[in-house]
């Protein structure tokens, strides 16, 4: 398997929908990517290809933090989807690594994610509560995680984290 990762192009929108519809067996995540794009909140959007076939997608969008006196630039990771036949082969982790590198390149200082703690820990994410951060809705605290892309980026930041408006479709 030869995986290449690249930024999305307008011609990829239908493929991104197919990836998330297949990966999540529902259309909410695909609709979320479309809404983020329409709102101008798709900060990073990368695709994984296996021999010119699109098999994975990752998105990052801006988040705001309740108490952020230093105006740290923070993104939210999600959704991350890989087509079922290609899952558990490292594609999601490769997308994350490239996405986090792109976020660093854009000057982002930290990333938050809501998901499986054991999976995201593989990319260096830690429980967000360790940084004084909490998800804006009621969820198991271990499922909300953060990663500093810049040392001590979250040192003076605390409070609830709010994702882009498009995420309200999950409320």
Secondary structure as GFF3:
##gff-version 3
##sequence-region A 1 171
A	DSSP	beta_strand	3	7	.	.	.	ID=ss1
A	DSSP	three_ten_helix	10	12	.	.	.	ID=ss2
A	DSSP	alpha_helix	13	24	.	.	.	ID=ss3
A	DSSP	alpha_helix	28	39	.	.	.	ID=ss4
A	DSSP	beta_strand	44	50	.	.	.	ID=ss5
A	DSSP	beta_strand	53	68	.	.	.	ID=ss6
A	DSSP	beta_strand	74	82	.	.	.	ID=ss7
A	DSSP	three_ten_helix	84	86	.	.	.	ID=ss8
A	DSSP	alpha_helix	91	105	.	.	.	ID=ss9
A	DSSP	beta_strand	110	114	.	.	.	ID=ss10
A	DSSP	alpha_helix	117	121	.	.	.	ID=ss11
A	DSSP	beta_strand	126	127	.	.	.	ID=ss12
A	DSSP	three_ten_helix	128	131	.	.	.	ID=ss13
A	DSSP	beta_strand	133	135	.	.	.	ID=ss14
A	DSSP	three_ten_helix	141	143	.	.	.	ID=ss15
A	DSSP	beta_strand	144	148	.	.	.	ID=ss16
A	DSSP	beta_strand	157	163	.	.	.	ID=ss17
A	DSSP	three_ten_helix	165	170	.	.	.	ID=ss18
###
